[in-house]
Amino acid sequence: MGGVHQVISDRIYPAQYPQGATLPVIVYANAGKERHKNLNGFNGLEVTRIQLECIGATYTSAKQLGDLVLADLDDFTGTVGTLNVRRIAYISDTDVPYLSANENDTFSCRQDYYITIKR
């Protein structure tokens, strides 16, 4: 994530970002997983749907981060750590106000992706 890393460094959090975190940030959540099978059982392919919230102090900063994420992730293939990523496919995005216990005036660009890996 070249462009994304330059903007947020390591500010990527599961479910919710910590109080006082510097914006912008990315919050991620697993939105479902599917294991593919054939007649012999599990064939090693897993498809996970993830939701990413690109959160910024302004609408513009959230959208700009979302654009960087899309450029870095859509149609990605390769190895990440020990995972063989067959494809990351962009599904959709939605602009939403992000209300958390931490902040009241933040903005979010929510993006959904399918990530297909081979185990």
C-alpha positions in Angstrom: 0.0 0.0 0.0 2.4 2.6 -1.2 0.3 5.8 -1.3 -1.8 4.7 1.7 1.2 4.0 3.9 2.6 7.5 3.1 -0.7 9.1 4.4 -1.5 6.9 7.4 1.6 5.0 8.3 0.4 2.1 10.5 -2.9 3.7 11.6 -5.0 0.7 10.6 -7.3 -0.7 13.3 -9.8 -3.5 13.8 -13.4 -2.4 14.5 -12.7 1.0 16.0 -9.8 3.4 16.2 -8.3 4.3 19.6 -9.3 7.5 21.3 -6.9 10.3 20.4 -5.6 8.6 17.2 -4.3 11.0 14.6 -6.6 11.2 11.6 -6.9 10.0 8.9 -7.1 6.3 9.8 -8.5 3.0 8.4 -10.8 0.8 10.4 -11.5 -2.7 9.1 -14.1 -5.4 9.7 -14.6 -8.9 8.4 -18.0 -9.0 6.7 -18.1 -12.7 5.9 -16.0 -15.6 4.7 -16.8 -18.4 2.3 -14.7 -21.6 1.8 -15.0 -23.0 -1.7 -15.5 -26.7 -2.1 -15.6 -29.2 -4.9 -16.6 -32.9 -4.9 -13.5 -33.7 -2.8 -14.2 -31.1 -0.1 -12.4 -27.8 0.6 -10.3 -26.9 -2.5 -8.1 -24.3 -0.7 -9.8 -21.2 -1.9 -11.3 -18.8 0.6 -13.2 -15.6 -0.2 -13.4 -13.0 2.6 -15.5 -9.9 2.3 -14.0 -7.0 4.2 -15.2 -3.5 4.9 -12.7 -0.6 5.2 -13.7 2.7 6.7 -11.4 5.5 5.5 -11.9 8.0 8.2 -10.8 11.7 8.1 -11.4 14.9 9.9 -12.9 16.3 6.7 -15.0 14.8 3.9 -12.2 15.6 1.4 -9.5 13.8 3.5 -11.7 10.7 3.9 -12.4 10.6 0.1 -8.7 11.1 -0.8 -7.7 8.3 1.5 -10.4 6.1 -0.1 -9.1 6.9 -3.5 -5.6 5.8 -2.5 -6.9 2.6 -0.9 -8.8 1.8 -4.1 -5.7 2.4 -6.3 -3.6 0.2 -4.0 -6.0 -2.7 -3.5 -8.3 -3.1 -6.5 -7.1 -6.1 -8.7 -4.1 -6.8 -6.4 -2.6 -10.2 -6.7 0.5 -11.5 -5.0 1.9 -12.8 -1.7 1.3 -10.9 1.5 3.3 -12.5 4.3 2.5 -16.2 3.8 -0.8 -15.7 2.1 -1.2 -16.4 -1.6 -3.6 -13.6 -2.6 -5.4 -14.6 -5.8 -7.2 -11.4 -6.2 -8.6 -8.4 -4.3 -11.8 -7.2 -6.0 -13.5 -3.8 -5.3 -17.2 -4.2 -4.7 -18.6 -0.8 -3.7 -18.2 2.3 -1.6 -20.5 4.5 0.4 -20.0 7.9 2.1 -21.2 7.9 5.7 -20.8 10.2 8.7 -18.7 8.3 11.2 -19.9 8.6 14.7 -17.8 7.0 17.4 -17.2 7.3 21.0 -13.9 9.1 20.1 -15.1 11.9 17.7 -18.3 13.5 16.7 -17.2 15.3 13.5 -15.5 12.8 11.4 -16.2 11.6 7.9 -15.9 8.1 6.4 -15.7 6.5 3.0 -16.7 2.9 3.5 -15.4 0.4 0.9 -16.2 -3.2 0.4 -13.8 -5.8 -1.1 -13.6 -9.5 -1.8 -10.2 -11.0 -1.0 -9.6 -14.4 -2.6 -6.7 -16.5 -1.1 -5.4 -19.9 -1.8 -4.5 -21.9 1.4 
